Amino acid sequence: MKSIKISIPSLIENIKIIESFIDNARDRFHIDDDIYGNIMISVTECVSNAILHGNESNSSKTVDLELHFEDDQIKFIITDEGKGFDYSELQDPTEPENLEKAGGRGIFIMKHLSDDVTFEDEGRKTILTFYM
């Protein structure tokens, strides 16, 4: 298994660094255009959540992003230093009572664009899996 890792301070403008990380991984691991867009949207959304909600934009806290590449899949592991969240209590943003709410769509999007989404460490770690 091949892997690479990056840590960024919790500043939303550091999403640009994550985008470059994904672009470099695309070139290095020959990620197909068919899943590249799904990866870019899912990973940047997850890192944004980690920065804004997990670490509450505290620049002294970091978000770690690891990529694990195997023959048939690629995993992105995003970890923050926040207090976590109860991922079993997530509301469906497509329910009529939630349509007008400002938030709540990020994880929904990640679940639909990734082949698998797993939460660990009380919600401080998210694993996004994409099959090649």
N, CA, C and O atoms as CSV, one atom per row, in Angstrom:
chain,resi,resn,atom,element,x,y,z
A,1,MET,N,N,0.856,-1.186,0.000
A,1,MET,CA,C,0.000,0.000,0.000
A,1,MET,C,C,0.895,1.240,0.000
A,1,MET,O,O,1.892,1.307,0.719
A,2,LYS,N,N,0.521,2.203,-0.809
A,2,LYS,CA,C,1.217,3.479,-0.872
A,2,LYS,C,C,0.398,4.490,-0.080
A,2,LYS,O,O,-0.833,4.452,-0.097
A,3,SER,N,N,1.084,5.395,0.613
A,3,SER,CA,C,0.339,6.411,1.348
A,3,SER,C,C,1.126,7.708,1.410
A,3,SER,O,O,2.356,7.725,1.345
A,4,ILE,N,N,0.370,8.801,1.538
A,4,ILE,CA,C,0.946,10.125,1.746
A,4,ILE,C,C,0.068,10.844,2.759
A,4,ILE,O,O,-1.115,10.536,2.908
A,5,LYS,N,N,0.664,11.806,3.452
A,5,LYS,CA,C,-0.057,12.484,4.540
A,5,LYS,C,C,0.305,13.958,4.547
A,5,LYS,O,O,1.418,14.351,4.198
A,6,ILE,N,N,-0.674,14.768,4.956
A,6,ILE,CA,C,-0.456,16.206,5.103
A,6,ILE,C,C,-1.235,16.680,6.325
A,6,ILE,O,O,-2.303,16.149,6.632
A,7,SER,N,N,-0.704,17.667,7.009
A,7,SER,CA,C,-1.400,18.314,8.125
A,7,SER,C,C,-1.488,19.799,7.822
A,7,SER,O,O,-0.523,20.409,7.360
A,8,ILE,N,N,-2.668,20.382,8.089
A,8,ILE,CA,C,-2.847,21.812,7.850
A,8,ILE,C,C,-3.437,22.475,9.091
A,8,ILE,O,O,-4.214,21.848,9.812
A,9,PRO,N,N,-3.082,23.723,9.349
A,9,PRO,CA,C,-3.764,24.483,10.405
A,9,PRO,C,C,-5.233,24.700,10.006
A,9,PRO,O,O,-5.555,24.760,8.819
A,10,SER,N,N,-6.095,24.814,10.982
A,10,SER,CA,C,-7.539,24.927,10.739
A,10,SER,C,C,-7.944,26.326,10.300
A,10,SER,O,O,-8.583,27.071,11.043
A,11,LEU,N,N,-7.560,26.662,9.081
A,11,LEU,CA,C,-7.959,27.910,8.432
A,11,LEU,C,C,-8.629,27.530,7.123
A,11,LEU,O,O,-8.072,26.753,6.347
A,12,ILE,N,N,-9.819,28.066,6.865
A,12,ILE,CA,C,-10.587,27.649,5.690
A,12,ILE,C,C,-9.835,27.922,4.385
A,12,ILE,O,O,-10.039,27.211,3.401
A,13,GLU,N,N,-8.976,28.930,4.361
A,13,GLU,CA,C,-8.218,29.200,3.141
A,13,GLU,C,C,-7.218,28.076,2.816
A,13,GLU,O,O,-6.699,28.021,1.701
A,14,ASN,N,N,-6.947,27.193,3.768
A,14,ASN,CA,C,-6.054,26.061,3.522
A,14,ASN,C,C,-6.698,24.962,2.679
A,14,ASN,O,O,-6.050,23.969,2.350
A,15,ILE,N,N,-7.958,25.136,2.336
A,15,ILE,CA,C,-8.618,24.202,1.412
A,15,ILE,C,C,-7.850,24.174,0.087
A,15,ILE,O,O,-7.820,23.146,-0.589
A,16,LYS,N,N,-7.233,25.289,-0.283
A,16,LYS,CA,C,-6.435,25.336,-1.513
A,16,LYS,C,C,-5.277,24.332,-1.449
A,16,LYS,O,O,-4.927,23.716,-2.456
A,17,ILE,N,N,-4.696,24.174,-0.274
A,17,ILE,CA,C,-3.610,23.204,-0.088
A,17,ILE,C,C,-4.146,21.786,-0.292
A,17,ILE,O,O,-3.483,20.944,-0.897
A,18,ILE,N,N,-5.346,21.535,0.214
A,18,ILE,CA,C,-5.976,20.214,0.063
A,18,ILE,C,C,-6.278,19.945,-1.411
A,18,ILE,O,O,-6.073,18.830,-1.890
A,19,GLU,N,N,-6.754,20.941,-2.122
A,19,GLU,CA,C,-7.023,20.778,-3.559
A,19,GLU,C,C,-5.736,20.422,-4.305
A,19,GLU,O,O,-5.749,19.557,-5.181
A,20,SER,N,N,-4.637,21.077,-3.967
A,20,SER,CA,C,-3.347,20.770,-4.594
A,20,SER,C,C,-2.887,19.358,-4.232
A,20,SER,O,O,-2.341,18.644,-5.073
A,21,PHE,N,N,-3.107,18.963,-2.992
A,21,PHE,CA,C,-2.776,17.608,-2.537
A,21,PHE,C,C,-3.516,16.569,-3.381
A,21,PHE,O,O,-2.928,15.576,-3.809
A,22,ILE,N,N,-4.808,16.804,-3.616
A,22,ILE,CA,C,-5.620,15.876,-4.410
A,22,ILE,C,C,-5.150,15.877,-5.868
A,22,ILE,O,O,-5.066,14.820,-6.493
A,23,ASP,N,N,-4.846,17.053,-6.405
A,23,ASP,CA,C,-4.329,17.132,-7.779
A,23,ASP,C,C,-3.019,16.360,-7.920
A,23,ASP,O,O,-2.818,15.648,-8.905
A,24,ASN,N,N,-2.131,16.499,-6.940
A,24,ASN,CA,C,-0.862,15.770,-6.974
A,24,ASN,C,C,-1.094,14.263,-6.874
A,24,ASN,O,O,-0.424,13.483,-7.551
A,25,ALA,N,N,-2.041,13.855,-6.031
A,25,ALA,CA,C,-2.374,12.430,-5.895
A,25,ALA,C,C,-2.955,11.896,-7.201
A,25,ALA,O,O,-2.686,10.761,-7.594
A,26,ARG,N,N,-3.744,12.717,-7.858
A,26,ARG,CA,C,-4.334,12.323,-9.149
A,26,ARG,C,C,-3.237,11.982,-10.156
A,26,ARG,O,O,-3.316,10.972,-10.855
A,27,ASP,N,N,-2.222,12.829,-10.222
A,27,ASP,CA,C,-1.116,12.595,-11.144
A,27,ASP,C,C,-0.262,11.407,-10.708
A,27,ASP,O,O,0.110,10.566,-11.526
A,28,ARG,N,N,0.040,11.348,-9.436
A,28,ARG,CA,C,0.935,10.306,-8.903
A,28,ARG,C,C,0.328,8.906,-8.990
A,28,ARG,O,O,1.025,7.943,-9.309
A,29,PHE,N,N,-0.970,8.794,-8.705
A,29,PHE,CA,C,-1.613,7.482,-8.649
A,29,PHE,C,C,-2.535,7.223,-9.843
A,29,PHE,O,O,-3.265,6.232,-9.867
A,30,HIS,N,N,-2.497,8.106,-10.816
A,30,HIS,CA,C,-3.300,7.943,-12.049
A,30,HIS,C,C,-4.785,7.725,-11.732
A,30,HIS,O,O,-5.398,6.752,-12.171
A,31,ILE,N,N,-5.333,8.652,-10.963
A,31,ILE,CA,C,-6.752,8.581,-10.593
A,31,ILE,C,C,-7.587,8.956,-11.815
A,31,ILE,O,O,-7.357,9.980,-12.459
A,32,ASP,N,N,-8.544,8.117,-12.108
A,32,ASP,CA,C,-9.414,8.262,-13.276
A,32,ASP,C,C,-10.276,9.522,-13.150
A,32,ASP,O,O,-10.748,9.863,-12.065
A,33,ASP,N,N,-10.468,10.196,-14.271
A,33,ASP,CA,C,-11.310,11.399,-14.296
A,33,ASP,C,C,-12.724,11.117,-13.793
A,33,ASP,O,O,-13.380,12.011,-13.259
A,34,ASP,N,N,-13.199,9.879,-13.960
A,34,ASP,CA,C,-14.562,9.529,-13.539
A,34,ASP,C,C,-14.765,9.696,-12.042
A,34,ASP,O,O,-15.862,10.046,-11.606
A,35,ILE,N,N,-13.717,9.451,-11.241
A,35,ILE,CA,C,-13.889,9.589,-9.791
A,35,ILE,C,C,-13.170,10.812,-9.224
A,35,ILE,O,O,-13.374,11.169,-8.064
A,36,TYR,N,N,-12.339,11.448,-10.029
A,36,TYR,CA,C,-11.588,12.615,-9.555
A,36,TYR,C,C,-12.517,13.702,-8.980
A,36,TYR,O,O,-12.267,14.220,-7.892
A,37,GLY,N,N,-13.560,14.034,-9.698
A,37,GLY,CA,C,-14.495,15.074,-9.230
A,37,GLY,C,C,-15.166,14.688,-7.929
A,37,GLY,O,O,-15.318,15.522,-7.036
A,38,ASN,N,N,-15.576,13.417,-7.810
A,38,ASN,CA,C,-16.201,12.941,-6.573
A,38,ASN,C,C,-15.233,13.027,-5.399
A,38,ASN,O,O,-15.611,13.392,-4.286
A,39,ILE,N,N,-13.968,12.680,-5.672
A,39,ILE,CA,C,-12.948,12.765,-4.622
A,39,ILE,C,C,-12.743,14.221,-4.207
A,39,ILE,O,O,-12.738,14.533,-3.016
A,40,MET,N,N,-12.576,15.111,-5.184
A,40,MET,CA,C,-12.320,16.518,-4.878
A,40,MET,C,C,-13.443,17.113,-4.030
A,40,MET,O,O,-13.180,17.778,-3.028
A,41,ILE,N,N,-14.691,16.877,-4.429
A,41,ILE,CA,C,-15.832,17.438,-3.695
A,41,ILE,C,C,-15.928,16.824,-2.302
A,41,ILE,O,O,-16.082,17.546,-1.317
A,42,SER,N,N,-15.839,15.506,-2.213
A,42,SER,CA,C,-16.009,14.813,-0.930
A,42,SER,C,C,-14.912,15.166,0.068
A,42,SER,O,O,-15.193,15.469,1.227
A,43,VAL,N,N,-13.664,15.125,-0.387
A,43,VAL,CA,C,-12.547,15.373,0.528
A,43,VAL,C,C,-12.522,16.830,0.971
A,43,VAL,O,O,-12.320,17.106,2.154
A,44,THR,N,N,-12.722,17.769,0.049
A,44,THR,CA,C,-12.705,19.180,0.463
A,44,THR,C,C,-13.888,19.495,1.380
A,44,THR,O,O,-13.753,20.307,2.295
A,45,GLU,N,N,-15.027,18.876,1.155
A,45,GLU,CA,C,-16.171,19.067,2.051
A,45,GLU,C,C,-15.853,18.515,3.440
A,45,GLU,O,O,-16.154,19.148,4.453
A,46,CYS,N,N,-15.248,17.343,3.477
A,46,CYS,CA,C,-14.911,16.735,4.758
A,46,CYS,C,C,-13.876,17.565,5.523
A,46,CYS,O,O,-14.003,17.763,6.731
A,47,VAL,N,N,-12.863,18.043,4.820
A,47,VAL,CA,C,-11.838,18.877,5.465
A,47,VAL,C,C,-12.461,20.195,5.930
A,47,VAL,O,O,-12.130,20.687,7.009
A,48,SER,N,N,-13.352,20.767,5.130
A,48,SER,CA,C,-14.054,21.994,5.547
A,48,SER,C,C,-14.829,21.751,6.836
A,48,SER,O,O,-14.785,22.574,7.751
A,49,ASN,N,N,-15.537,20.627,6.913
A,49,ASN,CA,C,-16.269,20.281,8.141
A,49,ASN,C,C,-15.314,20.152,9.324
A,49,ASN,O,O,-15.609,20.623,10.422
A,50,ALA,N,N,-14.174,19.515,9.095
A,50,ALA,CA,C,-13.195,19.337,10.173
A,50,ALA,C,C,-12.667,20.686,10.660
A,50,ALA,O,O,-12.489,20.895,11.860
A,51,ILE,N,N,-12.419,21.592,9.725
A,51,ILE,CA,C,-11.926,22.921,10.095
A,51,ILE,C,C,-13.001,23.711,10.834
A,51,ILE,O,O,-12.767,24.206,11.937
A,52,LEU,N,N,-14.182,23.826,10.223
A,52,LEU,CA,C,-15.235,24.702,10.745
A,52,LEU,C,C,-15.966,24.130,11.961
A,52,LEU,O,O,-16.180,24.830,12.951
A,53,HIS,N,N,-16.343,22.865,11.879
A,53,HIS,CA,C,-17.164,22.270,12.941
A,53,HIS,C,C,-16.316,21.507,13.959
A,53,HIS,O,O,-16.525,21.636,15.165
A,54,GLY,N,N,-15.361,20.713,13.473
A,54,GLY,CA,C,-14.527,19.928,14.382
A,54,GLY,C,C,-13.609,20.810,15.208
A,54,GLY,O,O,-13.688,20.829,16.436
A,55,ASN,N,N,-12.742,21.535,14.528
A,55,ASN,CA,C,-11.763,22.382,15.216
A,55,ASN,C,C,-12.237,23.806,15.443
A,55,ASN,O,O,-11.501,24.628,15.988
A,56,GLU,N,N,-13.459,24.100,15.030
A,56,GLU,CA,C,-14.080,25.416,15.240
A,56,GLU,C,C,-13.181,26.560,14.767
A,56,GLU,O,O,-13.089,27.597,15.423
A,57,SER,N,N,-12.521,26.363,13.626
A,57,SER,CA,C,-11.632,27.361,13.002
A,57,SER,C,C,-10.511,27.830,13.926
A,57,SER,O,O,-10.023,28.952,13.792
A,58,ASN,N,N,-10.106,26.982,14.851
A,58,ASN,CA,C,-9.008,27.293,15.756
A,58,ASN,C,C,-7.701,26.950,15.042
A,58,ASN,O,O,-7.368,25.775,14.885
A,59,SER,N,N,-6.967,27.962,14.616
A,59,SER,CA,C,-5.773,27.745,13.796
A,59,SER,C,C,-4.637,27.055,14.553
A,59,SER,O,O,-3.660,26.631,13.936
A,60,SER,N,N,-4.747,26.936,15.876
A,60,SER,CA,C,-3.724,26.198,16.623
A,60,SER,C,C,-3.986,24.683,16.573
A,60,SER,O,O,-3.147,23.883,16.988
A,61,LYS,N,N,-5.168,24.307,16.055
A,61,LYS,CA,C,-5.486,22.887,15.869
A,61,LYS,C,C,-5.289,22.532,14.401
A,61,LYS,O,O,-5.461,23.372,13.518
A,62,THR,N,N,-4.929,21.280,14.153
A,62,THR,CA,C,-4.677,20.856,12.784
A,62,THR,C,C,-5.725,19.855,12.303
A,62,THR,O,O,-6.428,19.214,13.083
A,63,VAL,N,N,-5.789,19.758,10.989
A,63,VAL,CA,C,-6.553,18.707,10.319
A,63,VAL,C,C,-5.530,17.866,9.570
A,63,VAL,O,O,-4.716,18.392,8.812
A,64,ASP,N,N,-5.577,16.565,9.789
A,64,ASP,CA,C,-4.681,15.636,9.107
A,64,ASP,C,C,-5.431,14.964,7.972
A,64,ASP,O,O,-6.591,14.578,8.119
A,65,LEU,N,N,-4.761,14.830,6.848
A,65,LEU,CA,C,-5.322,14.126,5.700
A,65,LEU,C,C,-4.312,13.082,5.255
A,65,LEU,O,O,-3.175,13.398,4.906
A,66,GLU,N,N,-4.755,11.829,5.275
A,66,GLU,CA,C,-3.927,10.721,4.801
A,66,GLU,C,C,-4.589,10.112,3.582
A,66,GLU,O,O,-5.814,10.022,3.505
A,67,LEU,N,N,-3.774,9.698,2.636
A,67,LEU,CA,C,-4.260,8.992,1.467
A,67,LEU,C,C,-3.605,7.615,1.484
A,67,LEU,O,O,-2.386,7.501,1.614
A,68,HIS,N,N,-4.422,6.569,1.353
A,68,HIS,CA,C,-3.919,5.195,1.234
A,68,HIS,C,C,-4.374,4.665,-0.113
A,68,HIS,O,O,-5.570,4.582,-0.394
A,69,PHE,N,N,-3.403,4.310,-0.941
A,69,PHE,CA,C,-3.710,3.829,-2.282
A,69,PHE,C,C,-3.425,2.340,-2.378
A,69,PHE,O,O,-2.320,1.889,-2.077
A,70,GLU,N,N,-4.424,1.584,-2.796
A,70,GLU,CA,C,-4.267,0.156,-3.045
A,70,GLU,C,C,-4.679,-0.100,-4.489
A,70,GLU,O,O,-5.149,0.809,-5.173
A,71,ASP,N,N,-4.508,-1.324,-4.950
A,71,ASP,CA,C,-4.792,-1.643,-6.351
A,71,ASP,C,C,-6.209,-1.303,-6.772
A,71,ASP,O,O,-6.429,-0.792,-7.871
A,72,ASP,N,N,-7.164,-1.581,-5.910
A,72,ASP,CA,C,-8.570,-1.436,-6.311
A,72,ASP,C,C,-9.307,-0.306,-5.603
A,72,ASP,O,O,-10.482,-0.070,-5.883
A,73,GLN,N,N,-8.636,0.397,-4.689
A,73,GLN,CA,C,-9.324,1.464,-3.973
A,73,GLN,C,C,-8.345,2.512,-3.471
A,73,GLN,O,O,-7.140,2.288,-3.360
A,74,ILE,N,N,-8.924,3.665,-3.176
A,74,ILE,CA,C,-8.158,4.760,-2.590
A,74,ILE,C,C,-8.969,5.264,-1.400
A,74,ILE,O,O,-10.175,5.487,-1.502
A,75,LYS,N,N,-8.280,5.442,-0.263
A,75,LYS,CA,C,-8.941,5.910,0.959
A,75,LYS,C,C,-8.335,7.234,1.379
A,75,LYS,O,O,-7.121,7.431,1.329
A,76,PHE,N,N,-9.210,8.135,1.794
A,76,PHE,CA,C,-8.796,9.408,2.367
A,76,PHE,C,C,-9.257,9.413,3.814
A,76,PHE,O,O,-10.441,9.230,4.097
A,77,ILE,N,N,-8.313,9.623,4.731
A,77,ILE,CA,C,-8.615,9.614,6.159
A,77,ILE,C,C,-8.399,11.035,6.665
A,77,ILE,O,O,-7.292,11.569,6.616
A,78,ILE,N,N,-9.488,11.635,7.153
A,78,ILE,CA,C,-9.462,13.024,7.613
A,78,ILE,C,C,-9.683,13.013,9.122
A,78,ILE,O,O,-10.668,12.453,9.605
A,79,THR,N,N,-8.764,13.634,9.867
A,79,THR,CA,C,-8.833,13.625,11.321
A,79,THR,C,C,-8.720,15.055,11.834
A,79,THR,O,O,-7.865,15.824,11.393
A,80,ASP,N,N,-9.604,15.401,12.782
A,80,ASP,CA,C,-9.513,16.718,13.416
A,80,ASP,C,C,-9.276,16.552,14.907
A,80,ASP,O,O,-9.270,15.435,15.424
A,81,GLU,N,N,-9.079,17.672,15.598
A,81,GLU,CA,C,-8.800,17.673,17.031
A,81,GLU,C,C,-9.993,18.162,17.841
A,81,GLU,O,O,-9.839,18.569,18.993
A,82,GLY,N,N,-11.181,18.124,17.245
A,82,GLY,CA,C,-12.377,18.615,17.919
A,82,GLY,C,C,-12.933,17.622,18.917
A,82,GLY,O,O,-12.304,16.611,19.231
A,83,LYS,N,N,-14.133,17.928,19.416
A,83,LYS,CA,C,-14.755,17.063,20.429
A,83,LYS,C,C,-15.585,15.949,19.803
A,83,LYS,O,O,-16.164,15.129,20.516
A,84,GLY,N,N,-15.647,15.913,18.472
A,84,GLY,CA,C,-16.398,14.864,17.793
A,84,GLY,C,C,-17.866,15.228,17.658
A,84,GLY,O,O,-18.293,16.314,18.050
A,85,PHE,N,N,-18.632,14.295,17.092
A,85,PHE,CA,C,-20.066,14.507,16.942
A,85,PHE,C,C,-20.750,13.151,16.862
A,85,PHE,O,O,-20.112,12.135,16.584
A,86,ASP,N,N,-22.041,13.147,17.105
A,86,ASP,CA,C,-22.814,11.909,17.070
A,86,ASP,C,C,-23.343,11.708,15.658
A,86,ASP,O,O,-24.386,12.248,15.289
A,87,TYR,N,N,-22.616,10.930,14.880
A,87,TYR,CA,C,-22.976,10.719,13.478
A,87,TYR,C,C,-24.208,9.843,13.309
A,87,TYR,O,O,-24.745,9.740,12.205
A,88,SER,N,N,-24.665,9.209,14.384
A,88,SER,CA,C,-25.902,8.418,14.289
A,88,SER,C,C,-27.140,9.307,14.358
A,88,SER,O,O,-28.250,8.853,14.079
A,89,GLU,N,N,-26.954,10.557,14.724
A,89,GLU,CA,C,-28.067,11.497,14.884
A,89,GLU,C,C,-28.218,12.461,13.713
A,89,GLU,O,O,-28.923,13.464,13.828
A,90,LEU,N,N,-27.572,12.174,12.597
A,90,LEU,CA,C,-27.642,13.084,11.450
A,90,LEU,C,C,-29.030,13.062,10.824
A,90,LEU,O,O,-29.618,12.001,10.615
A,91,GLN,N,N,-29.533,14.235,10.533
A,91,GLN,CA,C,-30.843,14.346,9.900
A,91,GLN,C,C,-30.696,14.299,8.388
A,91,GLN,O,O,-29.692,14.747,7.834
A,92,ASP,N,N,-31.703,13.754,7.732
A,92,ASP,CA,C,-31.708,13.666,6.270
A,92,ASP,C,C,-32.059,15.041,5.706
A,92,ASP,O,O,-33.162,15.538,5.935
A,93,PRO,N,N,-31.120,15.670,4.961
A,93,PRO,CA,C,-31.390,17.015,4.443
A,93,PRO,C,C,-32.447,17.038,3.343
A,93,PRO,O,O,-32.893,18.113,2.942
A,94,THR,N,N,-32.859,15.859,2.847
A,94,THR,CA,C,-33.883,15.821,1.802
A,94,THR,C,C,-35.295,15.720,2.372
A,94,THR,O,O,-36.273,15.793,1.627
A,95,GLU,N,N,-35.404,15.553,3.693
A,95,GLU,CA,C,-36.723,15.538,4.332
A,95,GLU,C,C,-37.318,16.947,4.259
A,95,GLU,O,O,-36.593,17.930,4.409
A,96,PRO,N,N,-38.636,17.055,4.028
A,96,PRO,CA,C,-39.271,18.376,3.861
A,96,PRO,C,C,-38.946,19.381,4.973
A,96,PRO,O,O,-38.744,20.564,4.699
A,97,GLU,N,N,-38.896,18.919,6.213
A,97,GLU,CA,C,-38.641,19.854,7.323
A,97,GLU,C,C,-37.193,20.350,7.349
A,97,GLU,O,O,-36.883,21.301,8.067
A,98,ASN,N,N,-36.305,19.723,6.579
A,98,ASN,CA,C,-34.895,20.118,6.577
A,98,ASN,C,C,-34.463,20.855,5.308
A,98,ASN,O,O,-33.323,21.310,5.218
A,99,LEU,N,N,-35.349,20.975,4.343
A,99,LEU,CA,C,-34.980,21.571,3.058
A,99,LEU,C,C,-34.532,23.021,3.165
A,99,LEU,O,O,-33.658,23.455,2.415
A,100,GLU,N,N,-35.118,23.770,4.084
A,100,GLU,CA,C,-34.791,25.189,4.220
A,100,GLU,C,C,-33.608,25.455,5.147
A,100,GLU,O,O,-33.144,26.591,5.244
A,101,LYS,N,N,-33.117,24.424,5.826
A,101,LYS,CA,C,-32.017,24.614,6.773
A,101,LYS,C,C,-30.720,24.905,6.021
A,101,LYS,O,O,-30.480,24.377,4.935
A,102,ALA,N,N,-29.888,25.758,6.625
A,102,ALA,CA,C,-28.654,26.203,5.965
A,102,ALA,C,C,-27.604,25.109,5.882
A,102,ALA,O,O,-26.861,25.058,4.902
A,103,GLY,N,N,-27.515,24.235,6.870
A,103,GLY,CA,C,-26.460,23.218,6.896
A,103,GLY,C,C,-27.023,21.814,6.778
A,103,GLY,O,O,-28.210,21.612,6.522
A,104,GLY,N,N,-26.137,20.852,6.973
A,104,GLY,CA,C,-26.566,19.469,7.014
A,104,GLY,C,C,-26.451,18.696,5.716
A,104,GLY,O,O,-26.872,17.541,5.649
A,105,ARG,N,N,-25.892,19.307,4.683
A,105,ARG,CA,C,-25.805,18.616,3.393
A,105,ARG,C,C,-24.442,18.004,3.106
A,105,ARG,O,O,-24.320,17.143,2.235
A,106,GLY,N,N,-23.419,18.440,3.827
A,106,GLY,CA,C,-22.051,17.996,3.544
A,106,GLY,C,C,-21.869,16.497,3.643
A,106,GLY,O,O,-21.350,15.872,2.718
A,107,ILE,N,N,-22.288,15.914,4.752
A,107,ILE,CA,C,-22.130,14.466,4.929
A,107,ILE,C,C,-23.025,13.720,3.957
A,107,ILE,O,O,-22.644,12.664,3.452
A,108,PHE,N,N,-24.200,14.250,3.690
A,108,PHE,CA,C,-25.104,13.656,2.697
A,108,PHE,C,C,-24.403,13.581,1.336
A,108,PHE,O,O,-24.464,12.556,0.656
A,109,ILE,N,N,-23.748,14.656,0.950
A,109,ILE,CA,C,-23.022,14.709,-0.324
A,109,ILE,C,C,-21.874,13.703,-0.318
A,109,ILE,O,O,-21.686,12.966,-1.285
A,110,MET,N,N,-21.105,13.673,0.778
A,110,MET,CA,C,-19.983,12.734,0.865
A,110,MET,C,C,-20.462,11.289,0.717
A,110,MET,O,O,-19.831,10.486,0.030
A,111,LYS,N,N,-21.571,10.972,1.360
A,111,LYS,CA,C,-22.096,9.602,1.301
A,111,LYS,C,C,-22.545,9.225,-0.108
A,111,LYS,O,O,-22.477,8.056,-0.487
A,112,HIS,N,N,-22.998,10.192,-0.874
A,112,HIS,CA,C,-23.467,9.901,-2.225
A,112,HIS,C,C,-22.348,9.903,-3.269
A,112,HIS,O,O,-22.476,9.264,-4.313
A,113,LEU,N,N,-21.266,10.607,-2.997
A,113,LEU,CA,C,-20.174,10.670,-3.961
A,113,LEU,C,C,-19.063,9.657,-3.681
A,113,LEU,O,O,-18.276,9.340,-4.573
A,114,SER,N,N,-18.997,9.148,-2.451
A,114,SER,CA,C,-17.989,8.161,-2.072
A,114,SER,C,C,-18.606,6.772,-2.140
A,114,SER,O,O,-19.826,6.616,-2.074
A,115,ASP,N,N,-17.749,5.770,-2.274
A,115,ASP,CA,C,-18.245,4.398,-2.240
A,115,ASP,C,C,-18.509,3.944,-0.812
A,115,ASP,O,O,-19.342,3.068,-0.584
A,116,ASP,N,N,-17.804,4.534,0.153
A,116,ASP,CA,C,-18.042,4.211,1.556
A,116,ASP,C,C,-17.576,5.382,2.414
A,116,ASP,O,O,-16.548,5.999,2.136
A,117,VAL,N,N,-18.342,5.679,3.460
A,117,VAL,CA,C,-17.973,6.698,4.440
A,117,VAL,C,C,-18.066,6.057,5.818
A,117,VAL,O,O,-19.103,5.508,6.188
A,118,THR,N,N,-16.972,6.132,6.576
A,118,THR,CA,C,-16.925,5.556,7.915
A,118,THR,C,C,-16.473,6.642,8.887
A,118,THR,O,O,-15.581,7.433,8.582
A,119,PHE,N,N,-17.099,6.666,10.055
A,119,PHE,CA,C,-16.695,7.595,11.109
A,119,PHE,C,C,-16.087,6.793,12.251
A,119,PHE,O,O,-16.604,5.742,12.629
A,120,GLU,N,N,-14.986,7.297,12.797
A,120,GLU,CA,C,-14.320,6.653,13.932
A,120,GLU,C,C,-13.951,7.712,14.965
A,120,GLU,O,O,-14.086,8.911,14.724
A,121,ASP,N,N,-13.485,7.246,16.113
A,121,ASP,CA,C,-13.006,8.135,17.179
A,121,ASP,C,C,-14.052,9.207,17.517
A,121,ASP,O,O,-13.748,10.398,17.581
A,122,GLU,N,N,-15.290,8.748,17.730
A,122,GLU,CA,C,-16.409,9.630,18.109
A,122,GLU,C,C,-16.643,10.744,17.091
A,122,GLU,O,O,-17.081,11.834,17.460
A,123,GLY,N,N,-16.356,10.483,15.819
A,123,GLY,CA,C,-16.613,11.451,14.762
A,123,GLY,C,C,-15.444,12.360,14.437
A,123,GLY,O,O,-15.560,13.234,13.578
A,124,ARG,N,N,-14.310,12.166,15.117
A,124,ARG,CA,C,-13.135,13.001,14.826
A,124,ARG,C,C,-12.358,12.494,13.617
A,124,ARG,O,O,-11.523,13.211,13.066
A,125,LYS,N,N,-12.633,11.255,13.206
A,125,LYS,CA,C,-11.946,10.668,12.050
A,125,LYS,C,C,-12.989,10.204,11.045
A,125,LYS,O,O,-13.935,9.498,11.395
A,126,THR,N,N,-12.806,10.610,9.791
A,126,THR,CA,C,-13.692,10.197,8.705
A,126,THR,C,C,-12.853,9.491,7.655
A,126,THR,O,O,-11.787,9.975,7.276
A,127,ILE,N,N,-13.330,8.353,7.188
A,127,ILE,CA,C,-12.647,7.595,6.145
A,127,ILE,C,C,-13.540,7.550,4.924
A,127,ILE,O,O,-14.642,7.003,4.965
A,128,LEU,N,N,-13.056,8.130,3.834
A,128,LEU,CA,C,-13.776,8.148,2.552
A,128,LEU,C,C,-13.091,7.154,1.625
A,128,LEU,O,O,-11.891,7.258,1.372
A,129,THR,N,N,-13.853,6.195,1.120
A,129,THR,CA,C,-13.294,5.165,0.245
A,129,THR,C,C,-13.886,5.303,-1.151
A,129,THR,O,O,-15.089,5.499,-1.326
A,130,PHE,N,N,-12.999,5.194,-2.139
A,130,PHE,CA,C,-13.393,5.236,-3.549
A,130,PHE,C,C,-12.788,4.021,-4.225
A,130,PHE,O,O,-11.593,3.757,-4.086
A,131,TYR,N,N,-13.612,3.277,-4.960
A,131,TYR,CA,C,-13.118,2.116,-5.689
A,131,TYR,C,C,-12.620,2.558,-7.061
A,131,TYR,O,O,-13.250,3.367,-7.742
A,132,MET,N,N,-11.493,2.013,-7.439
A,132,MET,CA,C,-10.850,2.394,-8.703
A,132,MET,C,C,-11.464,1.630,-9.870
A,132,MET,O,O,-11.052,1.817,-11.015
